[in-house]
Amino acid sequence: MDTRTTPHRGFLLHFHLFLFVGLVDSSPLLSITSKVGLQAKLPCSWKSRLDEAPPVCHVQWRSTADTVFEQQGALRWEAAELAGRAEVPEGPLGSGDCSLIIKDVQIADAGRYESYMVVDGAQSRKTRVFIQSVKLLVYDHKLFASKHPGEDLVLNLHTPHSMRVVYQGRNSSDWSTLWIRGDAADQRLQKHPLKEELTVKGLKRGDEGTYKVLDENGLAISAVELSVEDRSTALKFTQSVENENLTGDAGRSCGCSVLVLLSFVVSIFQILHLL
């Protein structure tokens, strides 16, 4: 397949010059949600608008600003911001499925998309038939982590588009840059050679706070709230809870014994009264 990420030229120019735009009706707007780094599928079925399959399927996806993806047979064009991440599978397309697959979804991908099929119209002009409107919602990842001193924190970077990790201490209002993609590894920060993971080694109490993974635009990919708790503190808390339970059980046992004794005494007085 000929994939092009250059400005919108070549085989598409012909259709831009002779394109007749079909009317967009009031079909419902679908909402699709995804998280950064995952895959999103924007649904589209040309069978809802066309009675029969065109000789060569020509599908176009547009954002509110411009065309972001276009495919005609074996020829394909995608906007620079979706380079290498967008596709409409050819097999299902011939059967009616013109859904756009966006891989490694980014925050900047969020927005409204519209799908069209380009077909032959009157007088050899091309007609663009509206198919579907889809709203893509993209969210960052939010996590809470609890660790003990000396343990490691593994931060999931989620995507190759993650560029920086920033840190804010628990009692601080300032953010500091902890890691930038391409930095050499040091004793405490190590980027996995294959996976999108960054390890903070040998945690200390002072490492508590918020860790944010940012993309090239400074948008948040994920946020991790970290607490570092001494093992002795956790043990004392557990023992305290167990002691409270034991004390409660002992109190309940003692109370039951007193009630039994009082009941016995009352029964003796009743018997003596009858005699």
C-alpha positions, 0 to 999 in steps of 0.5 A: 500500500502506498502510504503518504504523510506529505501535504494533501496532494497526488491522487487526492488533488483531482477529487478536491478540484471536482468534488461535490459535497453531499449534504450532512443530515442530523444523524446522532453524534456517537461518543467514543472514549479511550485512554492515552496509549490505547487504541480507539475505533471510530465506527463507520458503516457506509451501508447506512448511506449507500445502496451498493458498494462502489467499484473502488472504495474511497473513504475520507475522515475529517476533523473540524479543521481539515481532512485527517485520513483518506483512502482509495483502494491501495492508495492512502493518505494521513495527516502528519499528526496521525502518521503511522497511527491511522488505518481503515482495514481494506478487508472490512471496508469492502463489506461496509465497515469504514471505521477508522482505527487510531493506534496509540491514542494521544490527548491531542487526538480528542475531538469531532470526526466525520466520515464520508464516502466519495462516489461517482456522481452526475456528469462524472463529478465526484460526490462526497456522501456523509456517513457518520459523526463521532466524538472522541474523548481521550483521558489520562491515567490516574493511579495511587501507589503505596510503597515501603522504603527501599522498594522501587516505583515502576512508572508506566510511560504508556506511549513513545510520545511520552517526553518528560516526567515531572514531580511534585513533593507532597508538601510542595507547590513546585514541579521539578523535571525528573526525567527527559526522554533521551537522558542517560540512566543514573543510579536511581532512574532507569528507562527500560530498554524495550518497554515504556517504563521508568523505574525509580529505585530505592524509594525514600519517605521524601519521594512521596508526592505526585509523578506526572508523565507528559507528552511533547505538548506538555499534556498529561499522559498519567499521574501517579500519587505515591505514598511511602510508608515504613513497614514498622508503621504498618505493623503497628497499625495492624497490631493496634487493630488486632488489639482493639478487636481482642479488647472488644471480644474480651469486653463482650465476654466479660459482659456476658458473664455478669449477665449470667450471674445476675440471672442466677441470683434473681432466680434464687430470690424468686425460689426463696420467695415462693417458699 
